[in-house]
Amino acid sequence: MHNHNIQKKKPGRPKLTNDSNITRDQILQTASYLFMTFGYEGVSMEQVADASNVTKASVYYYFKNKATLFTIAVSSMFRRIKIQTDKLLNSSNGLKHRLYEVTFEHLIRPHIDFETLLQEASLSLTEEHIQEIRTAENEVHQALENIFKQAMENGEIVVKNPLLLAHAFSTVTMIRNKKELIIELGGPEKTAQALVDLFWVGIGPK
């Protein structure tokens, strides 16, 4: 009876072992990299399968279509960023150094303009898909806001609006989309330092 059930499994369906979660996570991380590098239309389920070193049937086993894969992959990416940002909240380094670490991580991660990517994908997404992505994105802003709130309470900064700072800082790090500029500024490390210095000091005379 047990053997009969195994034989009836669809070709390409992964074995339901402890490796299943690893395979699913591997597909998600690969898919988010591809989507953030090549856009929504530029990535197929077959490309995701090839890059993940699994069958296309395995990708469809975990994710019923590209819209679902995109939504979960991008949301998972934001949640990984949130976890990394949360770790910085507990870091003993000063705020300026922590902002540098966040910025550097952003600059070395592949990114096309996210709003453009989401607009491109939105024709294939449901309202629920978009809401799920926005919720995950907002969690990153919340994590950043918590860092600024802590710095404000510690007397490290004088600005009294952590929410504004979180969104403003996210906007500053969008320079990662300008690859030629990053090269001109001397690479991700020097660019991250310059961006944080600009955000920290501003442009007015002191």
Disulfide bonds with the S-S distance in Angstrom:
none
